[in-house]
């Protein structure tokens, strides 16, 4: 029976290749959208955690996602925060999404306080020297072939690169907060404040102290651990909708191609099925032949899809080198399982139809 399965697949190579590609595309669609979203999420978590803060103070209606909330808090609130007994550093910052070329969250910072959270590690150059200076990390510098002294465009304005730093310190591009505020029409405002406590044990106490400050009582105060807990796929706006939509489309495509392939194969092999049944093959045996053929196609499609996903990742990183593409082992298994099960489901009716054929009618079929 196994020899028969492979012989049937090799006898119709074009149909088999199309079926394999359909399953492969199904796997690639699922894993690619997951890889893009998960990569962006984990990259944001890593870089935000690298700022060195213990707490974040956000407006009451703020989104937890970088660059989404705008700048609504007075920068001067930092003065009140710094007066609190257990606050070591309070650094205002603006996060703004730039969409020209590629999606990038630009940070507007007060250099002195932001550097006090966790010092920058400069590989070349140094801090801002003027209002139109910018600091970039090595990932962005390598991707865009820029270095110290060269100009870059940020939010439609030219900035001179004053320094190149190691990645993981918030944004890949950082500019003075005053300049950023003027460019986005939010002068004297901040998106959030990064706060560092005088000791890790005092982080809960600092949170209560901030809530007790008049004018800040309605603001959102999150420890970095709480913020990291919020950064899950379930909380990404539209993630589940996008994933379910792509998964649904991919499963339908794979199902229909396998269904058409197996259905046509059964019609073409009516006489062969009659011979098998006349030789004593049971209905489960006939169903097993069709499902085994499908399993072989689905397995080959999953393997091609996993390899193709690696190719898609390499292509995207080549075009958008600052973006992350990450797929976990769990999602690799889930994508493979969804495609495999979908393919088997597409073969169930053709297999059932083959098992129901009358051997006498099948042998008489021309």
C-alpha positions in Angstrom: 0.0 0.0 0.0 2.8 2.4 0.8 4.4 1.8 -2.6 1.0 2.4 -4.2 0.7 5.7 -2.3 4.1 7.0 -3.6 3.5 5.6 -7.1 0.2 7.5 -7.4 1.9 10.8 -6.2 4.8 10.4 -8.6 2.5 9.5 -11.5 0.9 13.0 -11.4 3.9 15.2 -10.4 2.3 18.6 -11.3 -0.8 18.0 -9.2 1.4 16.8 -6.3 3.7 19.9 -6.6 0.7 22.2 -6.6 -0.7 20.5 -3.5 2.6 20.8 -1.7 2.9 24.4 -2.6 -0.6 25.1 -1.3 0.2 23.7 2.1 3.5 25.5 2.1 1.9 28.8 1.4 -0.6 28.2 4.2 2.3 27.6 6.6 4.2 30.7 5.4 1.2 33.0 5.7 0.5 32.0 9.3 4.2 32.1 10.4 5.0 35.3 8.6 2.3 37.4 10.2 3.1 35.9 13.6 6.8 36.5 13.1 6.3 40.2 12.2 4.0 41.0 15.1 5.9 38.9 17.7 9.2 40.3 16.5 8.0 43.9 16.8 6.6 43.2 20.3 9.7 41.6 21.7 12.0 44.2 20.1 9.9 47.0 21.8 10.0 45.2 25.1 13.8 44.7 25.0 14.5 48.3 24.0 12.1 49.8 26.5 13.4 47.6 29.3 16.9 48.8 28.4 16.1 52.4 29.2 17.0 51.6 32.9 13.8 52.9 34.5 11.9 51.3 37.4 8.6 52.9 36.7 6.7 54.7 33.8 4.2 57.5 34.4 1.7 57.8 31.6 -1.4 59.9 31.0 -4.7 58.4 32.3 -5.9 57.5 28.7 -2.5 56.3 27.4 -1.9 53.3 25.3 0.7 50.9 26.6 2.3 50.8 23.1 5.2 53.0 22.2 4.4 56.1 20.2 0.6 55.6 20.2 -0.4 58.1 22.9 1.0 61.4 21.7 2.4 64.0 24.1 -0.1 65.2 26.7 1.8 65.7 30.0 3.6 68.9 30.9 7.4 68.4 30.9 7.5 70.4 34.2 5.8 67.6 36.0 9.3 66.2 36.2 10.1 68.8 38.8 7.4 67.5 41.1 8.5 63.9 40.5 12.1 64.7 41.4 11.1 66.2 44.7 9.7 62.9 45.9 11.9 61.4 48.7 12.5 58.1 47.0 12.8 59.2 43.4 16.4 59.2 42.1 15.7 60.1 38.5 12.7 61.4 36.6 13.2 61.7 32.8 10.5 63.1 30.5 10.4 61.7 27.0 8.3 61.9 23.8 7.6 58.9 21.7 6.4 59.5 18.2 5.9 57.2 15.3 7.7 58.0 12.0 6.3 56.2 9.0 8.4 57.5 6.2 10.6 54.8 4.7 9.9 52.3 7.6 7.9 52.4 10.8 10.2 53.8 13.5 9.4 55.1 17.0 11.5 58.3 17.5 12.4 59.3 21.0 12.6 62.9 22.2 14.6 63.0 25.4 16.1 65.3 28.0 19.7 63.9 27.6 20.9 64.6 31.2 18.1 62.8 33.0 17.6 60.1 30.3 21.3 59.2 30.5 21.1 59.2 34.3 18.6 56.2 34.1 21.3 54.1 32.5 24.3 55.7 30.7 24.5 55.5 27.0 27.4 53.5 25.6 28.9 55.5 22.8 30.8 53.7 20.1 31.6 57.0 18.3 30.7 60.6 18.9 28.9 61.8 22.0 25.9 63.7 23.4 23.8 66.3 21.7 25.6 69.5 21.0 22.7 71.5 19.6 18.9 71.4 19.1 19.3 69.7 15.7 21.5 66.8 16.8 20.5 63.2 16.9 21.8 60.0 18.5 21.4 56.7 16.6 22.0 53.1 17.6 24.3 50.8 15.7 21.4 48.8 14.1 20.0 51.9 12.5 23.4 53.3 11.6 24.4 50.0 9.9 21.1 49.7 8.1 21.1 53.3 6.7 24.9 53.7 6.4 25.1 56.7 8.6 27.8 57.8 11.0 28.8 60.7 13.2 28.7 64.1 11.5 26.3 63.0 8.7 22.8 64.3 8.3 19.6 62.2 8.7 16.0 63.3 8.1 13.7 63.0 11.1 10.0 64.1 10.9 10.9 66.1 7.8 13.8 68.0 9.3 17.5 67.5 8.9 19.5 66.4 12.0 23.2 65.9 12.4 24.3 62.6 14.0 26.2 63.5 17.2 26.8 60.0 18.4 26.3 56.3 17.7 25.4 54.1 20.7 24.8 50.5 21.5 21.2 49.3 20.8 18.7 48.7 23.6 18.3 52.2 25.0 14.7 53.0 23.9 14.5 54.3 20.4 16.9 53.7 17.6 16.8 57.5 16.9 16.8 60.0 19.8 16.6 63.8 19.5 16.3 66.6 22.0 12.8 66.7 23.6 12.4 70.4 23.0 13.0 70.0 19.3 10.7 67.0 19.1 8.0 68.9 20.9 8.2 71.8 18.4 8.1 69.5 15.4 5.0 67.6 16.5 3.2 70.7 17.9 3.5 69.7 21.5 6.1 72.1 22.9 6.7 71.7 26.6 4.9 68.3 26.6 5.9 64.7 27.2 4.4 61.3 26.3 5.6 59.8 29.6 8.1 60.0 32.4 10.7 57.3 33.1 11.3 57.1 36.9 14.1 55.4 38.8 13.7 54.7 42.5 16.6 55.2 45.0 16.4 51.5 45.7 14.6 48.5 44.1 12.8 47.8 47.4 11.2 51.3 47.2 9.5 50.9 43.8 6.0 50.2 45.3 6.5 53.1 47.7 7.5 55.5 44.8 4.4 54.4 42.9 2.2 55.4 45.9 4.1 58.7 46.3 3.4 59.6 42.7 -0.3 58.9 43.1 -0.3 61.2 46.1 1.0 64.2 44.1 -1.7 66.6 43.3 -2.3 66.7 39.5 -0.8 63.2 39.0 -3.3 61.2 40.9 -5.2 60.2 37.7 -2.1 59.2 35.8 -1.1 55.6 35.0 1.9 54.5 37.0 3.4 51.2 35.9 6.4 49.3 37.1 8.6 48.0 34.3 7.6 44.5 35.3 3.9 45.4 35.1 4.5 47.0 31.7 6.3 43.9 30.4 3.4 41.7 31.6 1.1 43.9 29.5 3.1 43.4 26.3 1.4 40.2 25.1 -0.1 39.3 21.7 -3.6 39.4 23.2 -3.2 43.1 24.0 -1.9 44.2 20.6 -4.7 46.1 18.9 -6.0 43.9 16.0 -3.4 41.1 16.4 -5.9 38.3 17.0 -8.2 39.7 14.2 -5.3 39.8 11.8 -4.0 36.4 12.8 -7.4 34.7 12.7 -8.2 36.3 9.3 -4.9 35.2 7.7 -5.1 31.8 9.3 -8.7 31.4 8.0 -7.8 32.4 4.5 -4.7 30.1 4.5 -6.7 27.1 5.8 -9.4 27.6 3.2 -6.8 27.8 0.4 -5.0 24.6 1.6 -8.3 22.8 2.2 -9.7 23.6 -1.3 -6.5 22.7 -3.2 -6.2 19.3 -1.3 -9.9 18.7 -1.7 -9.7 19.3 -5.5 -6.6 17.3 -5.9 -7.8 14.2 -4.0 -11.3 14.4 -5.5 -9.9 14.4 -9.0 -7.5 11.6 -8.1 -10.3 9.5 -6.8 -12.4 10.0 -10.0 -9.4 9.1 -12.2 -8.6 6.0 -10.2 -12.1 4.5 -10.1 -11.0 1.3 -11.8 -8.0 1.0 -9.5 -10.2 1.3 -6.5 -12.5 -1.4 -7.9 -9.5 -3.8 -8.3 -8.4 -3.1 -4.7 -11.9 -3.8 -3.3 -12.3 -6.9 -5.4 -9.0 -8.2 -3.9 -10.5 -7.8 -0.4 -9.5 -4.2 0.5 -11.9 -2.9 3.2 -13.4 0.5 3.3 -11.0 1.7 6.0 -8.1 0.4 3.8 -9.3 2.5 0.9 -9.8 5.6 3.1 -6.3 4.9 4.5 -4.7 5.0 1.0 -6.2 8.4 0.2 -5.4 9.9 3.6 -1.8 8.5 3.5 -1.3 10.3 0.1 -2.6 13.5 1.7 -0.4 13.1 4.7 2.7 12.7 2.5 1.7 15.9 0.5 0.9 17.8 3.7 4.2 16.7 5.3 6.2 17.8 2.3 4.2 21.1 2.2 4.9 21.8 5.9 8.7 21.2 5.3 8.7 23.5 2.3 6.6 26.1 4.2 9.1 26.1 7.1 12.0 26.6 4.8 10.1 29.2 2.9 9.4 31.1 6.1 13.2 31.3 6.7 13.5 32.8 3.2 10.7 35.3 3.9 12.5 36.3 7.1 15.8 36.9 5.3 14.0 38.9 2.6 12.2 41.1 5.1 15.3 41.7 7.2 17.1 42.7 4.0 14.5 45.2 3.0 13.7 46.4 6.6 16.9 45.7 8.6 15.7 47.5 11.7 12.6 45.4 12.1 12.6 42.0 13.9 11.0 38.8 12.6 10.7 36.2 15.3 8.8 32.9 15.4 8.8 30.7 18.5 9.0 26.9 18.5 5.4 26.9 19.7 4.2 28.9 16.7 6.3 26.7 14.3 4.5 23.7 15.7 1.1 25.4 15.7 1.5 26.5 12.0 2.6 23.1 10.9 -0.3 21.4 12.8 -2.9 23.8 11.4 -1.8 23.2 7.8 -1.5 19.4 8.3 -4.9 19.0 9.9 -6.5 21.3 7.3 -5.1 19.2 4.5 -6.4 16.0 6.0 -9.8 17.5 6.4 -9.8 18.4 2.7 -9.2 14.7 1.9 -11.9 13.3 4.1 -14.8 13.5 1.6 -12.8 12.2 -1.4 -11.6 9.3 0.8 -15.2 8.5 2.0 -16.4 8.7 -1.7 -13.7 6.3 -2.7 -14.6 3.8 0.0 -18.3 3.8 -1.0 -17.6 2.8 -4.6 -19.2 -0.5 -5.6 -16.4 -2.8 -6.9 -18.5 -4.2 -9.8 -19.4 -0.7 -11.0 -15.8 0.4 -10.6 -14.5 -2.5 -12.6 -17.0 -1.8 -15.4 -15.9 1.9 -15.4 -14.3 3.1 -18.7 
